[in-house]
Amino acid sequence: MPSIRQHGLPISVGFEIPSLPLVSYESPKISSGALLTGNIKLEINVSSLELDSFIVEVIQLVTSKRPVKTSCLDCITRKRTMCIKRYISVPVLMAQGSHEYPLTFLFKGSWPATTSSRISLIEYYLVATVTSGKRDGKTVSYISERPIHLNRSYEYLEEGLKHLRKFPDTSVKCKIFLPTSIHPHSSFLVTIQFTGLKEQSGDVWGIDSLNWMLKEYGVIVSLPCFQHAHHTSSHGFVHEEKKIVGAGRISKGFKYIDAQKSECHMEFEFFSGQEAASDVSGPSGIEISHDMTLDFTVLLARKGAGLSTRVLSMKCPVVISSRPGMGISWDNETPPMYGTIPRHKLTTVVMITSKISGRLSTTDFPSLLHLLSSLIFILVLKLWMDTEFTKIFLV
């Protein structure tokens, strides 16, 4: 991205960051985080200017849409400095022109991803603050900021996640295979296997229809600011929200009842809504999780009693996350460090003779040839140095 110019000011600050996605892979407990790299450009638009300090911070903003005091900005948004880098800490006289500095920040794996829901909002910003000398007895500060979108993704497993349920008072078992994680506004494949559809008594279960629902659960702890701490306890107010981000009914193309078979296999393609937020957990006071409820309408065919209907329900946890991008975390892209290379022992060449012929074995020929070539080279070099021509040449 090109540098951001602030026209009419003696200082302009801009960020030059590659457009690659910033992704933390795996769960917050084991993730190595995401590495942000780029350049920060400081332009002096006057002949010279004395700077007192130049810092760049990563700021996390947690916004509660159910604050303790709706008219208080400090109650609505909590600001936290995640990390800071100081480029100038003592007064420096800067000449006119462009000055570039390297920019590197490690977003820890425990940090929650950028998230927006009905009751909460998590944002990250890069904030550069430049402080110049005093003018009219006052210190002048110049601030430039850029939003940073932090994603979280999970490794794709081909076999997916398996969920098993034995329905009570029946011999029916259901096994569901779900992807490791699904993405907002996208389709995903679900595989369902039924076993035990034929009872020992001869009764047969049949699948008639399927109702599915993808739910999102959001929890936020709204904490008061210092001025309004008397309005609530130190634990704050807990707000919960539940909403449906995907639902559907399937009643065609798979109706199944077969007295000869005791199992069936089905595959369906479901669709998640665009309003689904990614899963969040951690010390930020915000938690977002998802699950999928499956309601199977089944038919029980009894001998001499006709058909009866029953609903079998199953609930499975689901992880919603961002797309993985390149799918490689920053620590897997870098070469190994010196300390991570294992220590190797020095190898020795052992001349082994054959017990039968007393000659050298064929496995030792490369070592022997290398030794002979080295001896010949040393001998030729010594003879060359001892010749009269060499002595005259050296004189």
C-alpha positions as CSV (number, residue, x, y, z in Angstrom):
1,M,0.0,0.0,0.0
2,P,1.4,3.4,-0.8
3,S,2.4,5.8,1.9
4,I,-0.3,8.0,3.4
5,R,0.6,11.7,2.9
6,Q,-0.8,14.3,5.3
7,H,-0.7,17.5,3.2
8,G,0.0,20.8,4.9
9,L,1.7,19.3,7.9
10,P,5.4,19.4,8.6
11,I,5.4,15.6,9.2
12,S,3.6,12.8,7.3
13,V,3.6,9.1,8.4
14,G,2.6,6.2,6.2
15,F,2.6,2.4,6.4
16,E,3.8,0.1,3.6
17,I,2.6,-3.4,4.4
18,P,2.2,-6.3,2.0
19,S,-1.4,-7.3,1.3
20,L,-1.0,-10.9,2.5
21,P,-3.6,-12.0,5.0
22,L,-2.6,-12.0,8.7
23,V,-3.7,-15.4,10.0
24,S,-3.2,-17.2,13.3
25,Y,-3.4,-20.9,12.7
26,E,-5.0,-23.5,15.1
27,S,-6.5,-22.8,18.5
28,P,-5.3,-20.0,20.8
29,K,-3.6,-22.5,23.1
30,I,-1.2,-23.9,20.5
31,S,-1.1,-21.2,17.8
32,S,2.3,-19.5,17.1
33,G,0.5,-16.3,16.1
34,A,0.9,-14.2,13.0
35,L,3.9,-12.1,11.8
36,L,3.3,-8.6,10.5
37,T,6.2,-7.2,8.5
38,G,6.6,-4.0,6.4
39,N,8.0,-0.5,6.4
40,I,7.0,2.7,8.0
41,K,7.8,5.9,6.2
42,L,8.4,9.2,8.0
43,E,8.5,12.2,5.7
44,I,9.8,15.6,6.9
45,N,8.1,18.3,4.8
46,V,10.2,21.2,6.1
47,S,13.9,22.0,5.9
48,S,14.6,20.4,9.3
49,L,12.7,19.4,12.4
50,E,13.6,18.2,15.8
51,L,11.7,15.1,17.0
52,D,11.5,14.1,20.6
53,S,10.0,10.6,20.2
54,F,8.7,8.3,17.5
55,I,6.7,5.1,18.6
56,V,4.5,2.6,16.9
57,E,1.9,0.6,18.8
58,V,-0.5,-2.2,18.2
59,I,-3.8,-1.2,19.8
60,Q,-6.7,-3.6,20.5
61,L,-10.2,-2.1,20.8
62,V,-12.9,-4.2,22.4
63,T,-16.3,-2.5,21.9
64,S,-19.4,-3.6,23.8
65,K,-22.7,-2.9,22.1
66,R,-24.4,-3.4,25.5
67,P,-22.3,-1.0,27.6
68,V,-22.8,-0.2,31.3
69,K,-23.3,3.5,30.4
70,T,-24.5,4.1,26.8
71,S,-23.4,7.7,26.8
72,C,-19.8,7.0,28.0
73,L,-17.2,6.3,25.4
74,D,-14.9,4.6,27.9
75,C,-17.6,2.2,28.9
76,I,-18.4,1.4,25.3
77,T,-14.8,0.8,24.1
78,R,-11.8,-0.7,26.0
79,K,-8.4,0.3,24.6
80,R,-5.4,-1.9,25.2
81,T,-1.8,-1.6,24.0
82,M,-0.7,-5.0,22.9
83,C,2.9,-4.2,22.0
84,I,5.0,-1.1,21.3
85,K,8.2,-0.3,19.4
86,R,10.3,2.8,19.9
87,Y,12.2,4.2,17.0
88,I,13.2,7.6,18.6
89,S,13.4,8.1,22.3
90,V,15.8,11.1,22.6
91,P,15.7,14.4,20.7
92,V,16.9,14.0,17.1
93,L,17.2,16.7,14.4
94,M,15.7,15.3,11.2
95,A,16.6,16.6,7.8
96,Q,14.0,17.2,5.1
97,G,13.1,14.1,3.1
98,S,11.9,10.6,3.5
99,H,13.1,8.3,6.3
100,E,12.1,4.6,6.3
101,Y,12.1,2.2,9.2
102,P,11.5,-1.6,9.3
103,L,8.2,-2.6,10.9
104,T,7.8,-6.1,12.5
105,F,5.2,-7.2,15.0
106,L,4.3,-10.6,16.2
107,F,0.6,-11.0,16.9
108,K,0.4,-13.7,19.6
109,G,-1.6,-16.8,19.0
110,S,-3.7,-16.2,22.1
111,W,-5.0,-12.9,20.8
112,P,-8.6,-13.1,19.6
113,A,-9.3,-12.6,15.9
114,T,-11.0,-9.5,14.5
115,T,-14.7,-10.1,15.1
116,S,-18.0,-8.3,14.6
117,S,-21.3,-9.5,16.1
118,R,-24.5,-8.0,17.3
119,I,-23.2,-7.4,20.9
120,S,-19.4,-7.1,20.5
121,L,-16.6,-5.9,18.2
122,I,-12.9,-6.6,18.3
123,E,-10.5,-4.4,16.2
124,Y,-6.8,-3.9,15.9
125,Y,-4.9,-0.8,14.8
126,L,-1.4,0.2,14.0
127,V,-0.9,3.6,15.6
128,A,2.3,5.8,14.9
129,T,2.9,8.8,17.2
130,V,5.5,11.4,16.4
131,T,6.3,14.1,19.0
132,S,8.2,17.1,17.9
133,G,9.7,20.0,19.8
134,K,7.7,22.5,21.7
135,R,5.9,25.3,19.9
136,D,4.5,28.2,21.9
137,G,5.3,26.2,25.0
138,K,3.3,23.1,23.9
139,T,4.5,19.7,22.6
140,V,3.0,18.9,19.2
141,S,2.1,15.2,18.4
142,Y,1.3,13.8,15.0
143,I,-0.7,10.5,14.9
144,S,-1.3,8.2,12.0
145,E,-3.3,4.9,12.3
146,R,-4.1,1.9,10.1
147,P,-6.6,-0.9,10.8
148,I,-5.3,-4.4,10.8
149,H,-7.5,-7.4,10.2
150,L,-6.4,-10.5,12.2
151,N,-7.9,-13.8,11.1
152,R,-7.9,-17.3,12.7
153,S,-8.0,-20.5,10.7
154,Y,-7.6,-24.2,11.4
155,E,-5.8,-27.0,9.6
156,Y,-7.9,-28.9,7.1
157,L,-8.2,-32.6,7.9
158,E,-9.4,-34.8,5.1
159,E,-11.2,-37.2,7.5
160,G,-12.9,-34.3,9.3
161,L,-14.5,-34.5,12.7
162,K,-16.6,-37.5,13.7
163,H,-19.6,-37.3,16.0
164,L,-21.5,-40.5,17.2
165,R,-24.9,-40.8,18.9
166,K,-26.9,-43.8,20.1
167,F,-30.5,-42.8,20.2
168,P,-32.3,-44.0,23.4
169,D,-34.9,-46.7,23.3
170,T,-33.8,-47.7,19.8
171,S,-31.0,-49.7,18.1
172,V,-30.3,-46.8,15.8
173,K,-26.9,-45.2,15.8
174,C,-25.9,-42.1,13.8
175,K,-22.4,-41.1,12.8
176,I,-21.8,-37.7,11.4
177,F,-18.6,-36.4,9.7
178,L,-18.2,-32.6,9.7
179,P,-15.3,-30.5,8.3
180,T,-12.7,-29.3,10.7
181,S,-14.0,-25.7,10.4
182,I,-16.5,-24.0,8.1
183,H,-16.4,-20.4,6.7
184,P,-19.0,-17.7,6.7
185,H,-21.1,-17.4,3.6
186,S,-19.9,-20.8,2.2
187,S,-21.2,-24.3,1.6
188,F,-19.9,-27.4,3.4
189,L,-20.4,-31.1,3.0
190,V,-21.8,-33.3,5.8
191,T,-21.8,-37.1,5.7
192,I,-24.3,-39.1,7.7
193,Q,-24.3,-42.8,8.4
194,F,-27.1,-44.7,10.1
195,T,-26.7,-48.2,11.5
196,G,-29.1,-50.4,13.4
197,L,-32.1,-49.5,11.4
198,K,-33.4,-53.1,11.6
199,E,-34.5,-54.2,15.1
200,Q,-34.2,-57.8,16.4
201,S,-38.0,-57.9,16.6
202,G,-38.2,-57.3,12.9
203,D,-39.3,-53.6,13.1
204,V,-37.6,-51.4,10.5
205,W,-36.7,-47.7,10.8
206,G,-36.8,-45.4,7.8
207,I,-35.6,-41.8,7.2
208,D,-38.3,-39.4,6.1
209,S,-36.9,-35.9,6.3
210,L,-34.1,-33.8,7.9
211,N,-34.3,-30.3,9.5
212,W,-31.0,-28.7,10.3
213,M,-30.1,-25.5,12.1
214,L,-26.8,-23.7,12.6
215,K,-26.8,-21.6,15.8
216,E,-24.4,-18.9,17.1
217,Y,-23.9,-18.2,20.8
218,G,-22.3,-14.9,21.9
219,V,-21.3,-13.8,25.4
220,I,-19.7,-10.5,26.4
221,V,-18.8,-9.1,29.8
222,S,-19.4,-5.4,29.8
223,L,-17.1,-3.7,32.3
224,P,-17.6,-0.1,33.5
225,C,-15.0,2.6,33.3
226,F,-13.4,4.1,36.4
227,Q,-16.0,6.9,36.7
228,H,-19.0,4.5,36.5
229,A,-17.5,1.6,38.5
230,H,-20.2,2.2,41.2
231,H,-23.0,1.3,38.8
232,T,-22.1,-2.4,38.9
233,S,-19.9,-5.0,40.6
234,S,-16.3,-5.6,39.7
235,H,-17.3,-8.5,37.5
236,G,-19.4,-6.3,35.2
237,F,-22.6,-7.2,33.3
238,V,-22.8,-10.5,31.3
239,H,-24.8,-10.3,28.1
240,E,-25.7,-13.3,26.0
241,E,-27.1,-13.6,22.5
242,K,-28.3,-16.5,20.4
243,K,-29.1,-16.3,16.8
244,I,-29.5,-18.6,13.8
245,V,-27.0,-18.3,11.0
246,G,-28.1,-21.1,8.8
247,A,-31.1,-23.4,8.5
248,G,-32.9,-25.7,6.1
249,R,-35.1,-28.7,5.5
250,I,-34.3,-31.7,3.3
251,S,-37.2,-34.0,2.4
252,K,-36.5,-35.0,-1.2
253,G,-34.0,-37.4,-2.9
254,F,-33.1,-39.6,0.1
255,K,-36.3,-41.1,1.7
256,Y,-35.1,-44.5,2.9
257,I,-36.8,-47.6,4.3
258,D,-35.6,-51.0,3.4
259,A,-36.5,-54.1,5.3
260,Q,-33.4,-56.0,3.9
261,K,-30.7,-53.5,5.0
262,S,-29.8,-52.3,8.5
263,E,-27.7,-49.2,7.5
264,C,-27.7,-46.3,5.1
265,H,-25.3,-43.6,3.9
266,M,-26.2,-40.0,3.0
267,E,-24.3,-36.8,2.0
268,F,-25.7,-33.3,2.1
269,E,-24.4,-29.8,1.3
270,F,-25.3,-27.2,3.8
271,F,-24.8,-23.4,3.6
272,S,-23.7,-21.0,6.4
273,G,-25.0,-17.5,6.5
274,Q,-23.0,-14.4,5.8
275,E,-23.7,-12.9,9.2
276,A,-21.9,-15.7,11.0
277,A,-19.0,-14.5,13.2
278,S,-15.8,-16.5,13.7
279,D,-15.3,-18.4,17.0
280,V,-13.6,-16.4,19.7
281,S,-12.3,-17.4,23.1
282,G,-9.8,-15.9,25.5
283,P,-9.3,-13.2,28.1
284,S,-10.9,-10.4,26.1
285,G,-14.3,-10.9,27.8
286,I,-15.9,-12.1,24.5
287,E,-16.8,-15.7,23.6
288,I,-18.5,-16.8,20.4
289,S,-19.3,-20.4,19.6
290,H,-21.5,-22.4,17.3
291,D,-23.3,-25.7,17.0
292,M,-25.5,-27.5,14.5
293,T,-28.7,-29.2,15.4
294,L,-30.0,-32.1,13.3
295,D,-33.6,-33.3,13.6
296,F,-34.4,-36.5,11.7
297,T,-38.0,-37.4,11.2
298,V,-38.0,-41.2,11.1
299,L,-40.7,-43.8,10.3
300,L,-41.0,-47.0,12.3
301,A,-42.6,-49.9,10.4
302,R,-44.0,-52.5,12.8
303,K,-45.3,-55.9,11.7
304,G,-49.0,-55.7,11.5
305,A,-49.2,-52.2,13.1
306,G,-48.4,-49.9,10.1
307,L,-46.1,-46.8,10.4
308,S,-45.4,-44.5,13.3
309,T,-43.4,-41.3,13.3
310,R,-40.7,-40.1,15.6
311,V,-38.1,-37.3,15.7
312,L,-34.5,-38.2,16.6
313,S,-32.3,-35.1,17.5
314,M,-28.6,-34.7,17.5
315,K,-26.4,-31.6,18.3
316,C,-22.8,-31.2,17.1
317,P,-20.3,-28.4,18.0
318,V,-19.1,-26.6,14.9
319,V,-16.1,-24.2,14.5
320,I,-16.5,-21.2,12.2
321,S,-13.2,-19.5,11.1
322,S,-11.6,-17.5,8.3
323,R,-10.2,-19.2,5.2
324,P,-6.6,-20.4,5.7
325,G,-5.0,-18.4,2.8
326,M,-1.6,-20.0,2.1
327,G,-2.1,-22.4,5.0
328,I,1.4,-22.0,6.4
329,S,2.2,-20.3,9.7
330,W,5.1,-17.9,9.9
331,D,7.3,-20.2,12.0
332,N,7.1,-22.9,9.4
333,E,8.2,-20.6,6.6
334,T,11.5,-19.6,8.3
335,P,14.6,-21.9,8.1
336,P,15.7,-23.7,11.2
337,M,17.9,-21.7,13.7
338,Y,21.4,-22.9,14.6
339,G,20.2,-24.0,18.0
340,T,17.6,-26.3,16.5
341,I,20.1,-28.3,14.4
342,P,21.0,-31.6,16.1
343,R,24.7,-32.2,17.0
344,H,26.4,-34.8,14.8
345,K,29.4,-36.9,15.7
346,L,32.5,-36.9,13.5
347,T,32.7,-39.9,11.3
348,T,35.9,-41.9,10.9
349,V,37.0,-44.0,7.9
350,V,37.9,-47.5,8.8
351,M,39.8,-49.7,6.3
352,I,38.3,-53.2,6.4
353,T,40.0,-56.0,4.6
354,S,38.2,-59.1,3.3
355,K,38.8,-62.2,5.4
356,I,38.9,-64.4,2.3
357,S,41.1,-62.6,-0.1
358,G,42.9,-60.2,2.2
359,R,42.2,-57.4,-0.2
360,L,40.4,-54.2,0.4
361,S,36.6,-54.5,0.0
362,T,34.9,-52.6,-2.8
363,T,33.2,-50.4,-0.3
364,D,36.6,-48.8,0.6
365,F,37.7,-47.9,-3.0
366,P,36.3,-44.3,-2.9
367,S,38.1,-43.6,0.4
368,L,41.4,-45.2,-1.0
369,L,41.2,-43.2,-4.2
370,H,40.7,-40.0,-2.3
371,L,43.7,-40.7,-0.1
372,L,45.9,-41.5,-3.1
373,S,44.9,-38.4,-5.0
374,S,45.8,-36.3,-2.0
375,L,49.2,-37.9,-1.7
376,I,50.0,-37.4,-5.4
377,F,49.0,-33.8,-5.2
378,I,51.3,-33.1,-2.2
379,L,54.2,-34.9,-3.9
380,V,53.9,-32.9,-7.2
381,L,53.6,-29.7,-5.3
382,K,56.8,-30.4,-3.3
383,L,58.7,-31.3,-6.5
384,W,57.6,-28.1,-8.2
385,M,58.7,-26.0,-5.2
386,D,62.2,-27.6,-5.2
387,T,63.1,-27.0,-8.9
388,E,65.6,-24.4,-9.8
389,F,63.0,-22.6,-11.9
390,T,60.8,-22.1,-8.9
391,K,63.7,-20.7,-6.9
392,I,64.7,-18.3,-9.7
393,F,61.1,-17.2,-10.1
394,L,60.6,-16.6,-6.4
395,V,63.9,-14.5,-6.3
